[in-house]
Amino acid sequence: MKKVQVLGPGCPKCVELTKRAQEAAQAAGGDFEVEKVTDLKEIMSFGVFMTPALVVDGEVKVIGKVPSVEEIKKMIA
């Protein structure tokens, strides 16, 4: 199972990235766990100081922007 994490406190962009990550995971058809991380200490533990951010299996893929569902699908494939 691939772990997809959306890092952010709950701002509108963070909410949108979570929605798109869930859509991408469903469209990709694999075994994915999408998790929302709102704890600032945990977010900073990834070396992320700007949100939203997208992490796939512990690797930071995007910081500070909301990629399209298609872009996210490529990142999690």
N, CA, C and O atoms as a GROMACS GRO file, in nm:
protein
  308
    1MET      N    1   0.084  -0.118   0.000
    1MET     CA    2   0.000   0.000   0.000
    1MET      C    3   0.088   0.124   0.000
    1MET      O    4   0.180   0.136   0.081
    2LYS      N    5   0.059   0.216  -0.092
    2LYS     CA    6   0.132   0.342  -0.096
    2LYS      C    7   0.065   0.440   0.001
    2LYS      O    8  -0.057   0.445   0.012
    3LYS      N    9   0.148   0.517   0.068
    3LYS     CA   10   0.096   0.616   0.162
    3LYS      C   11   0.112   0.755   0.101
    3LYS      O   12   0.223   0.797   0.067
    4VAL      N   13   0.000   0.824   0.086
    4VAL     CA   14  -0.003   0.959   0.033
    4VAL      C   15  -0.046   1.050   0.146
    4VAL      O   16  -0.152   1.032   0.206
    5GLN      N   17   0.038   1.150   0.177
    5GLN     CA   18   0.007   1.242   0.287
    5GLN      C   19  -0.005   1.384   0.233
    5GLN      O   20   0.076   1.428   0.152
    6VAL      N   21  -0.107   1.453   0.280
    6VAL     CA   22  -0.125   1.594   0.249
    6VAL      C   23  -0.092   1.671   0.376
    6VAL      O   24  -0.157   1.653   0.479
    7LEU      N   25   0.009   1.757   0.367
    7LEU     CA   26   0.052   1.834   0.484
    7LEU      C   27  -0.008   1.973   0.477
    7LEU      O   28   0.008   2.043   0.377
    8GLY      N   29  -0.077   2.013   0.582
    8GLY     CA   30  -0.135   2.147   0.588
    8GLY      C   31  -0.233   2.160   0.702
    8GLY      O   32  -0.296   2.063   0.742
    9PRO      N   33  -0.246   2.282   0.754
    9PRO     CA   34  -0.330   2.306   0.871
    9PRO      C   35  -0.480   2.306   0.843
    9PRO      O   36  -0.559   2.306   0.937
   10GLY      N   37  -0.520   2.308   0.717
   10GLY     CA   38  -0.663   2.310   0.686
   10GLY      C   39  -0.705   2.432   0.606
   10GLY      O   40  -0.824   2.463   0.598
   11CYS      N   41  -0.609   2.501   0.546
   11CYS     CA   42  -0.640   2.617   0.462
   11CYS      C   43  -0.713   2.570   0.337
   11CYS      O   44  -0.712   2.450   0.306
   12PRO      N   45  -0.777   2.661   0.263
   12PRO     CA   46  -0.850   2.620   0.142
   12PRO      C   47  -0.764   2.541   0.043
   12PRO      O   48  -0.813   2.444  -0.015
   13LYS      N   49  -0.638   2.580   0.022
   13LYS     CA   50  -0.550   2.507  -0.070
   13LYS      C   51  -0.522   2.366  -0.017
   13LYS      O   52  -0.512   2.271  -0.094
   14CYS      N   53  -0.508   2.354   0.115
   14CYS     CA   54  -0.484   2.223   0.176
   14CYS      C   55  -0.604   2.131   0.156
   14CYS      O   56  -0.588   2.013   0.127
   15VAL      N   57  -0.722   2.186   0.172
   15VAL     CA   58  -0.845   2.110   0.152
   15VAL      C   59  -0.856   2.065   0.007
   15VAL      O   60  -0.893   1.951  -0.021
   16GLU      N   61  -0.824   2.155  -0.085
   16GLU     CA   62  -0.831   2.122  -0.228
   16GLU      C   63  -0.729   2.015  -0.265
   16GLU      O   64  -0.760   1.924  -0.342
   17LEU      N   65  -0.607   2.025  -0.211
   17LEU     CA   66  -0.504   1.924  -0.239
   17LEU      C   67  -0.547   1.788  -0.186
   17LEU      O   68  -0.524   1.686  -0.251
   18THR      N   69  -0.609   1.784  -0.070
   18THR     CA   70  -0.658   1.657  -0.013
   18THR      C   71  -0.762   1.597  -0.106
   18THR      O   72  -0.759   1.477  -0.135
   19LYS      N   73  -0.855   1.680  -0.154
   19LYS     CA   74  -0.960   1.633  -0.245
   19LYS      C   75  -0.899   1.577  -0.373
   19LYS      O   76  -0.938   1.469  -0.419
   20ARG      N   77  -0.804   1.649  -0.430
   20ARG     CA   78  -0.741   1.604  -0.554
   20ARG      C   79  -0.657   1.478  -0.534
   20ARG      O   80  -0.654   1.391  -0.620
   21ALA      N   81  -0.590   1.468  -0.420
   21ALA     CA   82  -0.510   1.348  -0.391
   21ALA      C   83  -0.600   1.226  -0.380
   21ALA      O   84  -0.566   1.118  -0.428
   22GLN      N   85  -0.716   1.242  -0.316
   22GLN     CA   86  -0.811   1.131  -0.304
   22GLN      C   87  -0.865   1.091  -0.441
   22GLN      O   88  -0.880   0.973  -0.471
   23GLU      N   89  -0.895   1.191  -0.524
   23GLU     CA   90  -0.943   1.164  -0.660
   23GLU      C   91  -0.837   1.089  -0.740
   23GLU      O   92  -0.868   0.992  -0.810
   24ALA      N   93  -0.712   1.135  -0.731
   24ALA     CA   94  -0.602   1.073  -0.805
   24ALA      C   95  -0.580   0.929  -0.760
   24ALA      O   96  -0.557   0.841  -0.842
   25ALA      N   97  -0.588   0.906  -0.630
   25ALA     CA   98  -0.568   0.771  -0.577
   25ALA      C   99  -0.678   0.678  -0.626
   25ALA      O  100  -0.651   0.563  -0.662
   26GLN      N  101  -0.802   0.725  -0.628
   26GLN     CA  102  -0.913   0.644  -0.678
   26GLN      C  103  -0.897   0.617  -0.828
   26GLN      O  104  -0.918   0.504  -0.874
   27ALA      N  105  -0.858   0.720  -0.903
   27ALA     CA  106  -0.844   0.706  -1.047
   27ALA      C  107  -0.728   0.614  -1.084
   27ALA      O  108  -0.733   0.543  -1.184
   28ALA      N  109  -0.623   0.615  -1.001
   28ALA     CA  110  -0.506   0.532  -1.028
   28ALA      C  111  -0.538   0.384  -1.004
   28ALA      O  112  -0.473   0.296  -1.060
   29GLY      N  113  -0.638   0.358  -0.920
   29GLY     CA  114  -0.686   0.222  -0.901
   29GLY      C  115  -0.598   0.132  -0.817
   29GLY      O  116  -0.627   0.014  -0.802
   30GLY      N  117  -0.492   0.186  -0.761
   30GLY     CA  118  -0.403   0.104  -0.678
   30GLY      C  119  -0.448   0.100  -0.534
   30GLY      O  120  -0.559   0.142  -0.500
   31ASP      N  121  -0.360   0.051  -0.450
   31ASP     CA  122  -0.387   0.041  -0.307
   31ASP      C  123  -0.321   0.160  -0.238
   31ASP      O  124  -0.200   0.158  -0.212
   32PHE      N  125  -0.398   0.263  -0.210
   32PHE     CA  126  -0.345   0.388  -0.154
   32PHE      C  127  -0.413   0.421  -0.022
   32PHE      O  128  -0.532   0.396  -0.003
   33GLU      N  129  -0.335   0.479   0.067
   33GLU     CA  130  -0.389   0.538   0.190
   33GLU      C  131  -0.361   0.687   0.182
   33GLU      O  132  -0.246   0.728   0.174
   34VAL      N  133  -0.467   0.769   0.183
   34VAL     CA  134  -0.451   0.914   0.179
   34VAL      C  135  -0.473   0.966   0.320
   34VAL      O  136  -0.579   0.945   0.380
   35GLU      N  137  -0.373   1.034   0.372
   35GLU     CA  138  -0.377   1.083   0.510
   35GLU      C  139  -0.357   1.234   0.511
   35GLU      O  140  -0.272   1.287   0.439
   36LYS      N  141  -0.435   1.302   0.594
   36LYS     CA  142  -0.422   1.447   0.613
   36LYS      C  143  -0.339   1.470   0.739
   36LYS      O  144  -0.373   1.421   0.846
   37VAL      N  145  -0.230   1.546   0.726
   37VAL     CA  146  -0.144   1.576   0.840
   37VAL      C  147  -0.157   1.725   0.873
   37VAL      O  148  -0.121   1.811   0.792
   38THR      N  149  -0.210   1.754   0.993
   38THR     CA  150  -0.232   1.894   1.031
   38THR      C  151  -0.140   1.940   1.144
   38THR      O  152  -0.130   2.059   1.172
   39ASP      N  153  -0.072   1.846   1.209
   39ASP     CA  154   0.016   1.880   1.321
   39ASP      C  155   0.141   1.950   1.269
   39ASP      O  156   0.216   1.894   1.189
   40LEU      N  157   0.165   2.074   1.315
   40LEU     CA  158   0.276   2.154   1.264
   40LEU      C  159   0.412   2.089   1.289
   40LEU      O  160   0.500   2.098   1.205
   41LYS      N  161   0.429   2.025   1.404
   41LYS     CA  162   0.558   1.959   1.432
   41LYS      C  163   0.582   1.846   1.333
   41LYS      O  164   0.694   1.827   1.285
   42GLU      N  165   0.477   1.770   1.304
   42GLU     CA  166   0.491   1.661   1.208
   42GLU      C  167   0.518   1.714   1.067
   42GLU      O  168   0.599   1.658   0.993
   43ILE      N  169   0.451   1.823   1.031
   43ILE     CA  170   0.474   1.885   0.900
   43ILE      C  171   0.620   1.931   0.890
   43ILE      O  172   0.685   1.906   0.788
   44MET      N  173   0.670   1.996   0.993
   44MET     CA  174   0.808   2.045   0.991
   44MET      C  175   0.909   1.931   0.992
   44MET      O  176   1.022   1.948   0.946
   45SER      N  177   0.870   1.815   1.044
   45SER     CA  178   0.961   1.700   1.046
   45SER      C  179   0.996   1.654   0.904
   45SER      O  180   1.096   1.586   0.884
   46PHE      N  181   0.912   1.690   0.807
   46PHE     CA  182   0.940   1.660   0.666
   46PHE      C  183   1.029   1.766   0.602
   46PHE      O  184   1.066   1.754   0.485
   47GLY      N  185   1.063   1.871   0.678
   47GLY     CA  186   1.141   1.981   0.622
   47GLY      C  187   1.054   2.076   0.541
   47GLY      O  188   1.104   2.151   0.457
   48VAL      N  189   0.924   2.073   0.566
   48VAL     CA  190   0.829   2.156   0.493
   48VAL      C  191   0.792   2.275   0.581
   48VAL      O  192   0.748   2.260   0.695
   49PHE      N  193   0.809   2.395   0.524
   49PHE     CA  194   0.775   2.516   0.599
   49PHE      C  195   0.670   2.600   0.526
   49PHE      O  196   0.634   2.708   0.571
   50MET      N  197   0.622   2.548   0.412
   50MET     CA  198   0.515   2.614   0.337
   50MET      C  199   0.414   2.506   0.298
   50MET      O  200   0.451   2.399   0.250
   51THR      N  201   0.288   2.536   0.320
   51THR     CA  202   0.185   2.438   0.288
   51THR      C  203   0.098   2.493   0.176
   51THR      O  204   0.098   2.613   0.151
   52PRO      N  205   0.025   2.407   0.107
   52PRO     CA  206   0.017   2.263   0.129
   52PRO      C  207   0.138   2.192   0.070
   52PRO      O  208   0.212   2.248  -0.010
   53ALA      N  209   0.155   2.068   0.112
   53ALA     CA  210   0.261   1.984   0.057
   53ALA      C  211   0.205   1.844   0.038
   53ALA      O  212   0.112   1.802   0.106
   54LEU      N  213   0.264   1.773  -0.058
   54LEU     CA  214   0.222   1.637  -0.088
   54LEU      C  215   0.342   1.545  -0.068
   54LEU      O  216   0.450   1.570  -0.121
   55VAL      N  217   0.321   1.438   0.009
   55VAL     CA  218   0.427   1.342   0.039
   55VAL      C  219   0.378   1.204  -0.006
   55VAL      O  220   0.266   1.164   0.026
   56VAL      N  221   0.464   1.132  -0.079
   56VAL     CA  222   0.431   0.997  -0.124
   56VAL      C  223   0.537   0.903  -0.069
   56VAL      O  224   0.655   0.916  -0.100
   57ASP      N  225   0.494   0.809   0.012
   57ASP     CA  226   0.584   0.711   0.076
   57ASP      C  227   0.705   0.779   0.141
   57ASP      O  228   0.818   0.732   0.127
   58GLY      N  229   0.679   0.890   0.212
   58GLY     CA  230   0.784   0.958   0.287
   58GLY      C  231   0.866   1.056   0.206
   58GLY      O  232   0.953   1.123   0.262
   59GLU      N  233   0.842   1.066   0.075
   59GLU     CA  234   0.919   1.157  -0.010
   59GLU      C  235   0.832   1.278  -0.046
   59GLU      O  236   0.723   1.263  -0.101
   60VAL      N  237   0.883   1.398  -0.015
   60VAL     CA  238   0.809   1.521  -0.045
   60VAL      C  239   0.811   1.542  -0.196
   60VAL      O  240   0.918   1.547  -0.258
   61LYS      N  241   0.692   1.555  -0.254
   61LYS     CA  242   0.678   1.571  -0.400
   61LYS      C  243   0.645   1.714  -0.440
   61LYS      O  244   0.691   1.762  -0.544
   62VAL      N  245   0.564   1.783  -0.360
   62VAL     CA  246   0.518   1.917  -0.393
   62VAL      C  247   0.511   2.001  -0.266
   62VAL      O  248   0.466   1.953  -0.162
   63ILE      N  249   0.556   2.126  -0.276
   63ILE     CA  250   0.546   2.219  -0.164
   63ILE      C  251   0.487   2.350  -0.215
   63ILE      O  252   0.534   2.406  -0.314
   64GLY      N  253   0.384   2.399  -0.146
   64GLY     CA  254   0.332   2.532  -0.172
   64GLY      C  255   0.241   2.549  -0.292
   64GLY      O  256   0.208   2.662  -0.328
   65LYS      N  257   0.199   2.439  -0.355
   65LYS     CA  258   0.106   2.454  -0.466
   65LYS      C  259   0.012   2.334  -0.471
   65LYS      O  260   0.033   2.234  -0.403
   66VAL      N  261  -0.092   2.347  -0.554
   66VAL     CA  262  -0.192   2.241  -0.567
   66VAL      C  263  -0.187   2.190  -0.711
   66VAL      O  264  -0.245   2.252  -0.801
   67PRO      N  265  -0.119   2.078  -0.734
   67PRO     CA  266  -0.113   2.023  -0.869
   67PRO      C  267  -0.248   1.965  -0.911
   67PRO      O  268  -0.335   1.940  -0.828
   68SER      N  269  -0.263   1.944  -1.042
   68SER     CA  270  -0.388   1.886  -1.094
   68SER      C  271  -0.397   1.738  -1.055
   68SER      O  272  -0.298   1.678  -1.013
   69VAL      N  273  -0.515   1.682  -1.070
   69VAL     CA  274  -0.536   1.540  -1.041
   69VAL      C  275  -0.444   1.456  -1.129
   69VAL      O  276  -0.386   1.358  -1.082
   70GLU      N  277  -0.430   1.494  -1.257
   70GLU     CA  278  -0.344   1.420  -1.350
   70GLU      C  279  -0.198   1.424  -1.303
   70GLU      O  280  -0.129   1.322  -1.308
   71GLU      N  281  -0.151   1.540  -1.258
   71GLU     CA  282  -0.011   1.552  -1.210
   71GLU      C  283   0.008   1.464  -1.086
   71GLU      O  284   0.111   1.398  -1.072
   72ILE      N  285  -0.090   1.464  -0.997
   72ILE     CA  286  -0.080   1.382  -0.875
   72ILE      C  287  -0.078   1.234  -0.912
   72ILE      O  288  -0.002   1.157  -0.853
   73LYS      N  289  -0.160   1.193  -1.009
   73LYS     CA  290  -0.161   1.054  -1.052
   73LYS      C  291  -0.022   1.009  -1.097
   73LYS      O  292   0.021   0.898  -1.065
   74LYS      N  293   0.048   1.096  -1.170
   74LYS     CA  294   0.184   1.063  -1.216
   74LYS      C  295   0.279   1.051  -1.098
   74LYS      O  296   0.368   0.965  -1.098
   75MET      N  297   0.262   1.136  -0.997
   75MET     CA  298   0.352   1.133  -0.880
   75MET      C  299   0.333   1.008  -0.794
   75MET      O  300   0.428   0.959  -0.734
   76ILE      N  301   0.209   0.957  -0.789
   76ILE     CA  302   0.183   0.844  -0.700
   76ILE      C  303   0.193   0.709  -0.773
   76ILE      O  304   0.191   0.604  -0.710
   77ALA      N  305   0.203   0.714  -0.906
   77ALA     CA  306   0.208   0.589  -0.984
   77ALA      C  307   0.334   0.508  -0.953
   77ALA      O  308   0.354   0.401  -1.010
   0.00000   0.00000   0.00000
